[in-house]
């Protein structure tokens, strides 16, 4: 099936790949961006049929533009959400934008007669707020937003998805709602304006960190994330569904070894020594990106993706392929000098 779909956050990493997939599959896409001055740049990067994509100016914290963007759409992929690159002074800057933003888009979707609403949530809404250790998570799990160790981003994803589900139950009527919960998203980039989720690969290949901390991530390819969104938009019986979108959990040292093995001389700056925890904690006082992840030290979060595989036939590509293609793209566009 194909029709008219709204993709929010149309200039983002996941949204860009999703729009490409949708156009290839025959959809007409409405896409929101915060500033129409960026439209030409985004169109050039997307490199799809311009007649199949129309851009609208809309922001999560304002009603302006949403009715126009939603007009004629039967489906919505709500990808837009604030992603801080540092710890905000007030966590509500991120939390309120994520929560109120999705509720705003839901209200306009219902008013426009949208049939299905797919929200890009996150693995962060599932697997955090537990003691240091190793766990395996399913879609039944939820992050505890009251945990004192959570960053504003993790809280925002959890609170926003909870709020969206509560609103749909109370006021959604016939609107079908489901969520996609990706882990750390990697994949080839198109420009130097890339997602913060690629920072771990960037820092390893540019040699800007002296070693590998005891940090790990469940990794997933942006192209596989886009494909799972397509499945959720089109498959029958999606009301209330939730799908983990993740690959294997790898420590930084594992990612570094893959880069060393596959990239050859281009990986000559990649460190292979392990860093003690205290060094990362020390660096976190001076580096806002490290400060966002220092609480992850020593944790292993395995994500069970059997639900997406069984219900939607989803299967992610090999993680080694994703890591290498991410690194090569960062080198090719000049983000990283090797």
Secondary structure as GFF3:
##gff-version 3
##sequence-region A 1 338
A	DSSP	beta_strand	4	7	.	.	.	ID=ss1
A	DSSP	alpha_helix	13	24	.	.	.	ID=ss2
A	DSSP	beta_strand	28	33	.	.	.	ID=ss3
A	DSSP	three_ten_helix	36	38	.	.	.	ID=ss4
A	DSSP	alpha_helix	39	46	.	.	.	ID=ss5
A	DSSP	three_ten_helix	50	52	.	.	.	ID=ss6
A	DSSP	beta_strand	53	57	.	.	.	ID=ss7
A	DSSP	alpha_helix	66	70	.	.	.	ID=ss8
A	DSSP	beta_strand	75	78	.	.	.	ID=ss9
A	DSSP	alpha_helix	92	111	.	.	.	ID=ss10
A	DSSP	beta_strand	116	120	.	.	.	ID=ss11
A	DSSP	three_ten_helix	123	125	.	.	.	ID=ss12
A	DSSP	beta_strand	134	137	.	.	.	ID=ss13
A	DSSP	alpha_helix	152	171	.	.	.	ID=ss14
A	DSSP	beta_strand	176	182	.	.	.	ID=ss15
A	DSSP	beta_strand	184	186	.	.	.	ID=ss16
A	DSSP	three_ten_helix	196	198	.	.	.	ID=ss17
A	DSSP	alpha_helix	199	206	.	.	.	ID=ss18
A	DSSP	beta_strand	216	221	.	.	.	ID=ss19
A	DSSP	alpha_helix	222	234	.	.	.	ID=ss20
A	DSSP	beta_strand	242	245	.	.	.	ID=ss21
A	DSSP	beta_strand	249	251	.	.	.	ID=ss22
A	DSSP	alpha_helix	252	263	.	.	.	ID=ss23
A	DSSP	three_ten_helix	264	267	.	.	.	ID=ss24
A	DSSP	alpha_helix	277	283	.	.	.	ID=ss25
A	DSSP	alpha_helix	288	293	.	.	.	ID=ss26
A	DSSP	three_ten_helix	294	296	.	.	.	ID=ss27
A	DSSP	beta_strand	300	303	.	.	.	ID=ss28
A	DSSP	alpha_helix	306	312	.	.	.	ID=ss29
A	DSSP	alpha_helix	319	332	.	.	.	ID=ss30
###
